[in-house]
Amino acid sequence: MTQKILEIQNLTVSFDGFKALNQLNFSMEFGELRVIIGPNGAGKTTFLDVITGKVQPTVGRVLFKGRNLQKMPEHKIARLGIGRKFQTPRVYQNLTVKENLDLAANQNKNVFSSLFSRPRASEQRQVSSLLETIGLMAKADLPAALLSHGEKQRLEIGMLVAQSPDLLLVDEPVAGLTDEETENVGKLLLALAESHSIIVIEHDMEFVRQIARKVTVLHQGSVLCEGSMDDVQNNPRVIEVYLGTKPSISSHQLKILRIMASLAWADGKLAAEEVNIIISRLSRVFSRDSEEQERLQQELKDYLLTDVDIDNLLKEITSDEERELILKLGYQVISVSSDETQSNEYELRAYQRLVEKLNLPTEVVQQIEAKVTAGVNR
């Protein structure tokens, strides 16, 4: 049996009777990048605090490479190979980017020796490599205070890597960043994941979709579910936890909705007419009661998420009836978004791929398209 880099067993942390973590079980493999998500109060920060020794568990234990971390002080846990990056960048503002990395890489862990002694050749190579990795080579001699917020985040991640940890704990690395900075941090973490085990705590779902390989959802101090981003997005319990309401539609119905949404989003925008078609048609398919339809329409707006893996979703659509429904809705979407003179080429291409994946008989496809066209032209 292969040893895991991290195992958390029946972990409970109580603060004056309040259970921040409640019989939590978690494990991850060497070389894995895991993203932890969950609503406020789910226990994400306490989760990291226990791993690093800042908080001691009331019950349960944390094993790092098979070693029990219970009652071990923070500095010893860090030396074992666990490094943590906090939400707010903690860099030395008056030092240059290179000096920050020199200090982190210095084996003597001494500010004076880092600044006034010549670094070893191995440390010089390490710092030079890190400057390339974090994309700050051109700003190596610039004081850290002059960096943008996103650049400071990348610098601190570089400082963390300079300490050669086996496990990196990264807490909300893209909070307050621009879209470009967020993408850069994502690329950095994916590059580091080639040689490190990484846990990322994050709220930004677009960023999670960029980097996620496996996602763990925490709720009320326990693991609610785990899986791919697509699995998590389609889990009714996760939807209920994030939106605060129990969904009326099933996870299977939600898959159909997301297939249609991804088609409508093929051109990078979602027109109001497309939204209305998807929501009104699906609400009528799933319910015949007018009041229930109105409630479903509001829910469908909340659940209209994008950037999904159509191939995986279609594997779970097994009946011909549902496949024909998807084709009909898809053709309605592109019919509405195309004008008389210029068809939307992105959505047309996406629709053609959908037709191929549905694998319906040609005559069925032609009949459905003809009926939709007749209805649109009336």
Residue pairs with C-beta under 8 A, 6 or more apart in sequence:
2 29
3 65
3 66
4 27
4 28
4 29
4 30
4 63
5 28
5 29
5 30
5 32
5 64
5 65
5 166
5 167
5 197
6 26
6 27
6 28
6 51
6 62
6 63
6 64
6 167
6 197
6 199
7 26
7 27
7 62
7 63
8 24
8 25
8 26
8 27
8 50
8 51
8 60
8 61
8 62
8 63
9 25
9 60
9 61
9 62
9 63
10 23
10 24
10 25
10 59
10 60
10 61
11 21
11 23
11 24
11 25
11 26
11 50
11 57
11 59
11 60
11 61
11 62
12 19
12 21
12 22
12 23
12 24
12 57
12 58
12 59
12 60
12 221
13 19
13 20
13 21
13 43
13 46
13 50
13 55
13 57
13 58
13 221
14 20
14 58
19 221
20 43
20 46
20 221
21 43
21 46
21 47
21 50
21 57
21 221
21 222
22 43
22 220
22 221
22 222
23 59
23 60
23 222
24 43
24 47
24 60
24 218
24 221
24 222
24 223
25 223
26 47
26 216
26 223
28 34
28 197
28 199
29 197
30 197
31 193
31 195
31 196
31 197
32 197
32 198
32 213
32 214
33 189
33 190
33 193
33 197
33 198
33 200
33 211
33 212
33 213
33 214
34 198
34 199
34 200
34 213
34 214
34 215
34 216
35 199
35 200
35 201
35 202
35 208
35 211
35 212
35 213
35 214
35 215
35 216
36 44
36 47
36 199
36 200
36 201
36 202
36 215
36 216
36 217
36 218
37 44
37 201
37 202
37 203
37 205
37 208
37 215
37 216
37 217
37 218
37 232
38 44
38 217
38 218
38 219
38 224
38 241
39 219
39 241
39 242
41 220
42 218
42 219
42 220
42 221
43 218
43 220
43 221
43 222
44 201
44 218
45 171
45 201
46 55
46 221
47 201
47 218
48 84
48 169
48 171
48 199
48 201
49 55
50 56
50 57
50 62
51 62
51 64
51 69
51 77
51 82
51 169
52 74
52 77
52 78
52 82
52 84
52 169
53 69
53 72
53 73
53 74
53 76
53 77
54 74
56 70
56 71
57 70
61 68
61 69
61 70
62 68
62 69
62 70
63 69
64 77
64 80
64 81
64 82
64 167
65 80
65 81
65 166
67 80
69 77
69 80
78 84
78 163
78 165
81 164
81 165
81 166
81 167
82 165
82 166
82 167
82 169
83 160
83 161
83 163
83 165
83 167
83 168
83 169
84 160
84 168
84 169
84 170
84 171
85 156
85 157
85 160
85 168
85 169
85 170
85 171
85 173
86 171
87 171
87 172
87 175
89 149
89 152
89 153
89 155
89 156
90 156
91 100
91 144
91 147
91 152
91 155
91 156
91 159
92 99
92 100
92 103
92 144
93 143
93 144
93 145
94 143
94 144
94 145
95 103
95 115
95 143
95 144
96 140
96 141
96 142
96 143
96 144
97 131
97 136
97 139
97 140
97 141
97 142
97 144
97 147
97 155
98 127
98 131
98 140
98 141
99 114
99 115
100 144
100 155
100 159
101 127
101 130
101 131
101 155
101 158
101 159
101 162
102 114
102 115
102 119
102 123
102 127
103 111
103 114
103 115
103 159
104 158
104 159
104 160
104 162
104 163
105 119
105 123
105 126
105 127
105 130
105 162
105 163
106 113
106 114
106 119
106 123
107 120
107 123
108 114
119 127
126 162
127 162
128 137
130 158
130 161
130 162
131 137
131 140
131 158
133 158
133 161
133 188
133 191
133 192
134 154
134 155
134 157
134 158
134 188
135 154
135 184
135 188
136 147
136 151
136 154
136 155
136 158
139 147
139 151
144 152
144 155
147 155
148 181
149 176
149 177
149 181
150 174
150 177
150 178
150 180
150 181
150 182
150 184
150 185
151 181
153 173
153 174
153 177
153 181
153 185
154 184
154 185
154 188
157 168
157 170
157 173
157 185
157 188
157 189
157 192
160 168
160 170
161 168
161 192
161 196
165 196
166 196
166 197
167 196
167 197
167 198
167 199
168 192
168 196
168 197
168 198
168 199
169 199
169 201
170 189
170 198
170 199
170 200
170 201
171 201
172 201
172 202
172 203
173 185
173 189
173 200
173 202
174 181
174 182
174 185
174 186
174 202
174 204
174 207
175 203
175 204
177 185
182 204
182 206
182 207
182 210
183 210
185 207
186 207
186 210
186 211
189 198
189 200
189 211
190 211
192 198
193 211
193 213
200 211
202 208
206 307
208 215
208 229
209 229
209 307
212 228
212 229
213 228
214 226
214 227
214 228
215 226
215 227
215 228
215 229
215 231
215 232
216 223
216 225
216 226
217 223
217 224
217 225
217 226
217 232
217 235
217 238
217 241
218 224
219 241
224 235
224 237
224 238
224 241
225 231
225 232
225 235
225 237
225 238
226 232
227 235
228 312
230 308
230 309
230 312
230 313
232 238
233 258
233 305
233 308
234 251
234 254
234 255
234 258
235 251
236 246
236 247
236 250
236 251
236 254
239 247
239 254
239 303
240 246
240 247
243 302
245 299
247 254
247 299
247 303
248 287
248 292
248 295
248 296
248 299
249 257
249 286
249 296
249 299
249 300
249 303
252 316
253 282
253 286
254 303
255 313
255 316
255 317
256 282
256 317
256 322
256 325
256 326
256 329
257 278
257 282
257 300
257 303
257 304
258 303
258 305
258 306
258 308
258 313
259 308
259 310
259 313
259 314
259 317
259 326
259 330
259 354
260 278
260 282
260 326
260 329
260 330
260 333
261 270
261 278
261 304
261 305
261 306
261 308
262 306
262 307
262 308
262 310
262 350
263 330
263 333
263 334
263 347
263 350
263 351
263 354
264 270
264 271
264 274
264 275
264 278
264 333
264 337
264 347
265 306
265 307
266 344
266 346
266 347
266 349
266 350
267 337
267 344
267 346
267 347
268 346
270 304
270 306
271 336
271 337
273 336
273 337
274 333
274 336
274 337
275 301
275 304
277 329
277 332
277 333
277 336
278 300
278 304
278 329
278 333
279 297
279 300
279 301
279 304
280 297
281 329
281 332
282 296
282 300
282 329
283 293
283 294
283 296
283 297
283 300
284 293
285 325
286 296
287 293
287 296
310 353
310 354
310 357
311 357
314 357
314 358
317 323
317 326
320 360
323 358
323 360
324 360
324 364
324 368
326 354
326 358
327 354
327 355
327 358
327 360
327 365
327 368
328 368
328 371
328 372
330 351
330 354
331 351
331 368
331 369
331 372
332 372
332 376
333 347
333 351
334 343
334 344
334 347
334 348
334 351
335 372
335 373
335 376
336 376
337 344
337 347
338 344
338 347
338 348
355 365
